[in-house]
Amino acid sequence: MYSPLNNAQINLYQGTFTPSEQFSDSMAFQFWMRALYQRALSVFDFVNLPTDFSEQEINLLYYLLYIPGFSGAFKTTEYGTIINPITFKGYNVFFAPDAFLVNNPVLNITGKKEFKIYHLGDKERLGKEFKPEEYGVVLKLSPDYQGIYDILVYYAEKLANMSAGLDMNIENSKFAYVLGANSRSGKTFLKKLIDKIHSGASAIIYDSQITPSSEIDTFEFFNRDNLKNSYMVTEFNQDIQTIVNQFDAEVGIVNVPYEKKERMTEFESKSKQSDGIARATLWRDTMQHSWDEYNELYDENVQVVYNYDYMINLDDNSEEGGVVNE
């Protein structure tokens, strides 16, 4: 029987794993999931979308393409051609799905909730046998029908872990003055002294007989000489930016690495550009193929635009093998 657990117990159980799973169930993890997802949304735009596509439908389209990885497009009597989540049915000789089901209780699809998947050339190939109302289009991000949820989780966990380390280091770097008193009078003196300092007194006069210069020290000061060496906030911030840059390269955001070299060769520069657009090129081609099927079936002209094209080949005017100054 399931025993309800409170947050303290959940953290206790999850904290026994290394690395701890606690970072997957925290506000920091949710923050980075949302931040990375919104960064990924900046990579592609769809132009020439049908004018009857609402903002809500466009938001749903992006979500379905990036998270589960695919969406269905089909015609309805109530809303025209719309985007909605789908479930696949059956497969063809190439083990690819050949139909999809729609399960949305709000839609009234005249009793029909199953559509054949349209492919380029089906209209011409089937001729008079082709019935457009029986077909729908699958819009997908990747050839394997997968989104980027695994990428988001992978990097969000690392960033949440780094964020926890950053917060811990900030706390560990804080150091209040620690004074030790050897007598009750010395303790009382130190308390009053600190109170006067905190109250903003411009000058404090005290009896020199109770200072550590006496034969019997009344109080002593606890010193922490390595406080500056333990301050790693700058390094944590640099590491966080490095992980964000790695995520950007995964999803197609071209940028300059945080750890910049003083001089970078032409080959190194182009290599970093290629690293940043490898997956994005595949995703753009896959989505454009899906939209071509949509365009052919519904007589539209939707195109996929890669928003970071302007950052590619910025150094084409430099000599091959030359040096790019950063």
N, C-alpha and C positions, 0 to 999 in steps of 0.2 A: 504494500500500500504506500502511495506517495505521501511523504511527510513534508508539509510546507516549511520552507526555509526563509529566514530573514536575510537581510543584506550581509550582516556580519558572518553568518554561517556560510553563505554562498562564497564570500571572499575567502573564508578559511579553507573551504574545500578546493576552490580554484587556485588558491595561493600555494598549494602543495605541488603544483606542476611547474616545470621549468622548460621554456619560459611560461610565466603565469598566464592563464586564460583570462585573468581578470581584465586585461586591457581590451578584450573583445566585448565587455559588458560594462563600459564606462562612458561618461560624457565625452572624454577625450577621443575615444574611438568613434563615437557618433559624430563628433565635430569633424574629424578628419575624413570620414566617409562622405559627409555632405560636401566638405570643401573640395575633395578630389573629384567627386562626381560633377560638381559645377565647373571645375577646371576642364574636365573632359568634354563638357557640353560646348566649350568654346572652339573645338577643333573643326567641326563641320557645320555648314548651313545648307538648307534645302531651298532653292530658288524656284520660282514659277509654280509654287504649290497652288492647288485649286483655291479659288477665291472663297468658297464656302467652308474651308477649313478654319475652325475657330481656334483661339489661343489654347483652350483646354485640349483640343484634339492634337495640336502640335506638341504640347507638353507631354501628352500621353505617348505620342509617337517617339519622342526622344527617350522617354523612360523605357519603353518596350524594346527599343533598339539597343540601348546601352546596358540594361540590367538582364532581362531574360535573353535578349539577343535577337528577337524576331517579333514581327507583328503581322496581322492579317489586314488586307484591304479588300473590301467587297461592297457591293451596291445594295442599298436597302430602299424600300418604298417611302419610309418616313424621313430619313436623313440624307439620302443620296449615297454617294461613295464615302465610306468612313473607315477609320482606323480603329481596331479593337484587338484585345488579347485573343489568342486562338490556341487550340489543341490539335496536334497532328493526328491523322488517321491513315493507316495503311502505308505501304511503301512499294516502290517500283523495282525494276530489275537492277537498278543501281543503288538500292537500299536507301533511297531518298523518299521522303513523304510524298504521297500523290494526292492528298486531300487534307482539309482541315475543318474542325468543328468550331462553332461559335456558341458560347454559353453566356449570354447576357440577357437576363430576364427583362430588361427594359426594352430591348429590341423586339419588334414584331416583324419577323422575316417571312411572313405568310407561311408559317409552318416549316420552313426550310432553314436548317441551321448547319448544313454541310455544303462545302464548296470544293470543287476540283481546283488544283493548283495550276495556274496558267503559266506557260513557258513561252519564250519568244518564238514566234512563227506558228503558234497553234491556230490562229485565225486562218492563215493561208493553207496550212496543212490539212485542216479538217474541212475547210470549205463550207458547204451548206449544212453539214452536220454540226457545226460549231454553234453553241447556244451560250451567248455571253453571260446570261443570268445564272448559269451553273458554275461560273468560274470566279475565282478570287486570286489575289496576288499575295505572295509571302515576301515581305520586306525584311531583309536580314542584314546584320552588321558584318558577319563573318561567314565563310563557307561552311563552318561546322555548327552553325546555328547557335553560337555562344556569344554572350555579351561580355562586359568587362567587370562583372561583379567580382570575379576572383582576383582581378588586378587591384580593384579598390580595397578589398579586404586585406590582401597581402601588404600593401603599402600603408593602409590605415593602422594596422596592428603595429608595424614598425614605428610609425610616427607617434602613436599613442604611448608606446613604450618609451620613446625618446622624450616625450612631453613629461611623463612621470619622472624620468631621470633628471630632467631640467628643473622641475619643481623641487625635487629632493635636494639637488645641489644648491639651489637658492636658499633653502632652509638651512642646510649645513654650513653655508657661507656666512650666515648671520651669527654674530658673536657679541654678546653683551659683556660688559666688564664684570669680572668675577673677583670679588675681594674676600679674603679670609680674615676674620677677627679672632684674636687670641684672648679676648676678655669681653665681658658684658659691656663695659664702658666703651671699648673700642668698637663693638657692634653698633651701639647707639650713636656713636660719633659718625660712623660711616653712613648710617641711614639718614641722619640729618644732613650730612654733606651732600649726598646724592639728591635729596629733596630740594636743597637750596640750588643745586646746579640745574635741576629740571624746572625749577620755578623761574629761572632766568636771571639769577643774581649775577651782577657784573663782577663782583669780587667777594671772596670769602676769606675771613681771617680765622685762623685756628691756633691752638696751643702747640708749639713745636715739640713739647715733651711727649706727645702721643704719636709722633711720626716714626717711621721705620728706622730713623737715625738713632733712636734710643737704644740703650744697652739691651733691653728686652723688646723685641718688635711687637707692636700692638696689633698690626695687621700686615697682610702681604697681598701682592697682586698676582693673579693667575695669568700667565702670558701664553699666547698661542702664536708662535712665530710663523707657522706654516699656513696661516689663514689665506694669504694671497695665492699660495701654490694650489690650494684645494678649490679655488674658484674656477669652475669649468663651464660657466654659463655661455661664454663666447664659443667654446668648442661645441657645446650642445646645439647652439643655434646654427653653426656652420654645418653640423651633421644633419640637422633637420632639413636645411636648405638643400643639401646634397641628395637626400632621399626624395624630396619634392622634385628635384631636377631629374632623378632617375624615373620617377613616375611620368613626368612630362615626356621623356623620351619614349616611354612605353606607349603613350596614347597619341603622340604626334605633335606635341608642343615643342617647337624648336627654340632653344635658348642657349645662352652662353653659360658654360659650366661655372659653378660658384668658385671652384678652385682654379682660377685662371692661371695659365702659364704667362710668363712675361712675353714670350714670343712663341707663336704657333705656326707650324708649317702649313702650306696650302693643303697637303694631303690630310693632315690631322683635322683641319677645319671641315673639309668635305666629308671625312669619315664621321664626325660628330653630327653633321647634318643628315647623313644617311641613317645613322642610328636613331635619329629622332623621327624619321618619316617611314621607317620600314613597315610597321604595322598599319600606320595611317594610310599608306598607299594601298595595301590589301583591302582595308575596310572601305576606302573610297570606291575602289573598283567593284567590290561586292555589292555595296549599296547602289551604285549607279546601274549595275546590271539588273537589280531588283526594280529600280525605278523605271528602267527601260521597258520591262515587262508591264509595269503599271501604265506607262505612257502609251504603249501599244494597245492595251486592252481598253483603256478609258479615254484615249485620244487627248492626252495631256503632254506637257513638256517639262517635267520636273528634273532638275539637275542638282548634283551634289557639288558643293564648293568647299575646297580645303582652305581654311582661313589663314593658314600660315605659309601660303605659297610665296608671299612677298619676302619671307626670311630665307628662302632657299637660293643658293648660288649668288649670295651677295658679293662674293669675292671673285667673280668670274673675270674681272678686268686685271687681276694680278697674274703674274707669270706662273706657269705650271711648276710646282715644286718650290715656289717662292715662300716667303715668310709673311704671315699675317700678324700685324702688331695689334695687341689688345690693350 
